[in-house]
Amino acid sequence: MTPDPYILFLLGLGAVVLLVSWAPVGLRRLPLTLAILCVAVGVLVFSTGLLSFNPDPRTWDTATERLTELVVIISLMGAGLKLDRPPGWRSWATTWRLLIVAMPLTIAAVAWLGWAGLGFSLALALLFGACMAPTDPVLAADVQVGPPKSGNEDEVRFGLTSEAGLNDALAFPFVHLAILAAAGGLATQAGLSDWFTIKVGWKLLAGLAAGWLIGKVFGHLLFRRRRSLSKFGDGLIALAATLIAYAAAELIHGYGFLAVFVCAVTIRASERDHDFHQEMHDFSDQIERLLMMLLLVLFGGALANGLLSSLTWTDALIGLAVVFVVRPVAGLLAMTGSGQPWRERLLLAFLGIRGVGSVYYLAYGINHGEFGDSERIWAVVGFIILVSILVHGVTATPLLDRLTRRREAQAG
């Protein structure tokens, strides 16, 4: 008798929830991460043939876009809440270097590899570059700062966390540039003018303003009123702030990703040392981990069902170059002259994790532009994400722990 697929789904969901609860302790001494484990579970389960459902993102393009969108915005709220350092030009110098130098260099280099190495059209190459730009806020938990007021905020962890919080929004104009190229708009002054004034100028400004305003409102409700929500509410308020900030920005045609992160940073600045930040962060973190694990199990299922079937050796080599050459070189160039120790600069450059944000941008681009056959770019992006999950997942924690021990030894 064939098992009921719904019952199998409930069984799998329960197993994922168990993994989310157990993994932080159970995997502490193993060279594995929860992400690696969940991808492996997805490959194993979907390879058995017991589930008729095929989670291929090329089939479920709209669902892929929406689900990854939800995971990213929840992750952005958590990233903003955990940053102890107030925003500033000097205090966030590492962040600005990674955003202003490393991100555009990465987009340009990856787009060139897509055009010259993979034979993509200009539009598809631009989309490829934009997809590979963001340091993923979802899969980068192992390289980010600790919870609010934990003190675990060295320059490497801070730089990667703040970069992940902002470059998910700042890469969006390049996705729109790829969509414009797919429509033939690059050759028209009207198309370029619209892109620069609306997709770059207005959308960034609107996202920034919406995030700041919603953050100020929530900061007042949480900490400034006599009957403040921090006394009577719970961590669920973080989800409310996430959804409202995102929706408010999107309603005025701004970048919701930027609004969520700015909202979180603004809430944190409203009362920087309040214990309620920890409660909101913990709730966001739990929801983020649960959704992330579900996505990664589905990603493993997509791998088992042939997501990489069209991958060639050329595709794989270029994918490896993106992980091991493009981002590290761009990161090192960005950190030139920063005055930071060589080891810290190298870690900032190397640990640019690619993941859920890349899936979102690719799905968004494919759904909103005419790029033709997308099978090959899905295979290349899927391969890069898999490599990043494995390589960065295994190396990130040991490398950062070694850096911490070295710093403590020098201080002592």
N, C-alpha and C positions, 0 to 999 in steps of 0.2 A: 504494500500500500504506500503510495507516494505521500510524503509529509505535506501538510498544509503550508503553502508559502508564507502565509501570515504568521503562523506559529514559528516558523523558522526565522522570520523577521524579528519577532519578539525575543527569540532566543539570542539572535545576534546582537540586538540592541542591549539586552541585559549583559552580554559578555563585554560589549564596548564600555558600558557604564562601570562594570567591575574593573576593567582595565584603567579607566580614568581615575578611579579611587585608589587602586593598588599600585599603579605604575610608579608614582613619585618615590615610593619607598622600595618597592620590589626591584626596580631597575637601577637603583643607586650605585650598586657595585658592579654592574654589567656594562660592557661596551655597546649598549643599545639605548635607544630612546623610545618613547611611547609612539612617536611617529613611525619609526621603522617597524615596530611591532604591529601597528595597525595596518600598514601597507601589506605586510606579510600575511596577516589574517585575511585581508581582502583577497589577495592572490589565492590563498589556500581555499577559502570558502567558495569563491566563484569558479575555481578550477574543477570543483567536484561535479558541477552540472546540476546540483540539487535546486539551485535558484534559476528560474527561467529569465529573471530580470537582468538586463544588460546595462550597467551604469556607464556606458560610453558617453562622454560629454558631447561628442559630435552628434549624437541622437537627441540628447536632452539638453539642447543648447540654452533654451530660456531658463529651465530649472537650474542648470549649472551656473548661469549668471546670477540668478537671484540668491541661491544658497551660498555661493562664495561671497557675494556682496554682504549678506547678513553676518557671516563669520568674520569678515574683515572689519566691519564697523564695530562689532563687539570687541574685537581685539584692539582696535584703535582707542577705545575708551579705556580699557585696562592699561594700555601703554602710557596714555597721558596721565592717568591717576597715580601711577607708580613713580613718576619722575619727581625727585626731591628738589632738584636744582631749578631755581626760577629762570625763566627765559631771559636772554640777553645776548648782545652781539658777541661779547668776549666769553661769557660763560658757556655759550653754545657754539663756540668757534668750530669745534670738530663737526658738529651737525651741518653748519653752513658750508664747510669745505666739501663734505660728502654730497650735499645737495647741489651746490653750484658748479662743482668741478667733476666729481666722480659720476654723478647721474647722467649729465649730458654726454660725457665721454663714453659711458657704457651704451647709451642709446645709439650713438653714432657708430661705434665699433660693431655692435651686434647687428645693426641695420646693414652695414657694409658687408658683414659676413653672410647675412641672409641674401643680399643682392648678388655679390660676387661669388660666394662659395656655394650657395644652395640654388641659385638661379631664380630666386623669388622676384616678383614684380616689385617696383619701387614701393607701392602701397603696402604689399605684404611684408616687405623688408622693414618698413617703418613700424608696422604693427608688431613685428617680431622684436625690434629694438625696444619699443615701449613696454612690451610684456616682460622683458628681462631687466627692466630698470629698477623696479622696487625691491628693496630688502624687505622680505615678507614679515609683517608684524605677527602673523599667526604661528608660523613654524619657528620663529626666532626666539621663543620663550627661554630656551637654554642659554642664549647669549645676551639676554636683556637684564636690566637692573632688577633688584629684588622688590618685594612689596614696599608700599609707602613706609618711610621712616626706618627701613631695615638697615640702612647704612651700606648696602651692597650696590654702590654706584660709582665704580671706578670709571675712568675715562673711556675705556673700550666698551664696556656695557652701556654706559650712558650714550655714547655716540651711535651705537647700533640701534638702541631703543628709540632715540629721538629721530634718527634718520628714517627708521621704519614707520614712525608715526606721521611723517610729513611727505615722504616721497611717493606714497601711494596716491596722494592727491596731485602732486606736482608732475607725475608722469602722465596724468590724464590728458593734458593738452596734446601730447604726442600721439596718443591713441586717436584723438580727433583729427590730428594732422594726417594720420594714415587713412582714416575714413574719408577725409577730403581728397586725398590722392586717389583713392579707389573710385571716387565719383568724377575724377578729372578736374577737380577744382584748383589744383596747384597752379594751373596755367592761367587762371583768371585773377585779376586784381580784386574783384568782389569776394571771391572765395578766401583768398589770403587775408583780406581786411576783416572779414567776419571771424576768421579763425583767431587772429591776433586780438581783436577788440572784445569778442564775446568768449571764445573758448579759453583764451589766456587771461585777458584783463578782467572782464566782468565775473566770470565763474570763480576765479581765485578770490577776488575781492568779496563777492557775495558769500562764498563759503567761509572766509575768514570772519566777516561781520556776523553772519548767522551763528557761528560757533561761539564767538565772544559774547554775543547778546544772550544766547540761551545759557551759556555758562554763568554769566552774571546773575541771571534770574534764578537758576538752580542754586548758586552760591548763597544768594539772599534767603531762599526758602530753607536751605539746609542749615545755615549757620547764623544768620543775622536776625531772624525773627524770634520773639519771645517763645513762641511755641514752634520751634524749628523742627523740620522734618528729621534732622539727625537724632533727635530725642525720641521720636515716635515711629520713625520709618525703619526700613531695613535695606539691605544691599540691592534689592530689586529696583530702587530708585536709579541706580546706575544704568539699568536697561531702559528706563523711561527717558533719562537724559540722552542716551545714545539714539533712540528712535526719534525723539522730538528734534534733536539737533540735525540729524540726517534729513528728516522730512522737511524741516524748515528751510534748509539750504537748497534742497532739490525743488521745492515749491517756487523759489525765486530764481531758479536756474543757476544755482551755485554748485560747487563741488562738495557733496555731502561728506566724503571722506575727510576733507580738510576741516569741515565744521565739527565733526565728532571729536577729532583730536584736539582742536583748539578749545572746544567746550570742556573736555576733560582737564586740560592744563589750566583753564580759567577757574573751574570748580576747585581744583587743588590750590590755586593761588588765593581763593577767597578766605580760607582758614587753613593754612598750610600744615599745621601740626595736629589737627583734629583726628581722633581715633576713628571717626566714621569713614575716613578715606580707605582705611584698611578693610572695613566691611564691604564697601562698594567694590573695591578691587577684587576681593575674594569671590564675590558673587559673579562679577564679570569673568574672572578667571575660570571658574567652574563651568559656566555656560560656554565659554570659548573652547575649553578643552573638550567638552562633550561634542560640540558641533564639529570641531576640528577632527576628532577621531572618526566620527561618522563619515566625513568627507574623505579621509585617508583610506578608510576601509573601501569606500566606493572607488577611490582612485586605484587601489589594489585590484578591485574587481575589473576596472577598465583595462588595466594592464593584462589581466588574465584573459580578457575577451578580445585582445588584439589591438590595443591602442597604439602600440609601437610596431605593428606589423609592416608598415610602410617605411620604417626607418632604414636608411642605408648607412654604409660605413662612413661616407662623407658627412652625413647628418650627425652621426655619433661623434666624429672627430670635432666638428664645429661645436656641438653641444659641450664637449669636454673643454674646448677652448674658452667658451663663455664662462664656465665655472672656474677654471684654473688659470686663465690668462687675462681675459678682458676685465672682469671685476677686480682682481688683485692689482693689475697694472693701473687701472683707473683710480682705485683707492689709494695706492701709493703716491701717484701723482697729486691727488687731492691733498694728501697729508704732507707734501714736501714743504719744508719751512715751518712746520707747526711747532717744532721744538720738542715733540713727544719722543720718548725712547723708541728705538727701531722695532722692538718686539711689539709694542702697542700699535704702531702704525701698520705693521704686517698683519696683525690680527684684525684690525679694523678693515683692512683691504680684503682679507681672505674670507671673513665670515659674513659675506653678503648673501644670505640665504634666499633662494628662490622657491616660491611655493604657491599658496592659495591666491595671493594677489595677482600672480602671473596668469593663473587660470581665469580669474575674473576678467582681467583686461582682454585676454584673448577671446573669451566668450562674448564680452561686450562688443568688441570690434567686429567679430564675425556676424553678430546679430544686427548691427547697425550699419554695416557697409557691404559693398559688393566686391568681395575678394576672390571669388571663384572657388575652386577646390581647396578646402582647408585641411584635408587629411594629413598632408605632410607636415604642416606647421604644428598641428596638434601632436604629432608623433615626436617632433623635435623638442617642443616645449615640455611634453610629458617626460621625455628622456632627461632633460636638464633638471626638472624638478626631482625626479627619482635619484639622480646622481647627487643633487644637493642634499636631499633627505639623508642619504647614506653617508656621504663624506662629511658634511657639516655635523650631522647627528652624532657620528662616532668621535669626531675630533674636537668639537666645540668645548664641551665640559672639561676634558683633560687639559686642553691648552689654556683655558681661562683659569682653572684651578692652579696650574703651574705658574701662571703670571701672578696670581694672588699670593702664592707662597713665596715667590721671589721678592715681591714688593714688601711683604711682611718681614722677610729676612733682612732686607736692606734697611727697613725702618727700625728694626730691633738691634 
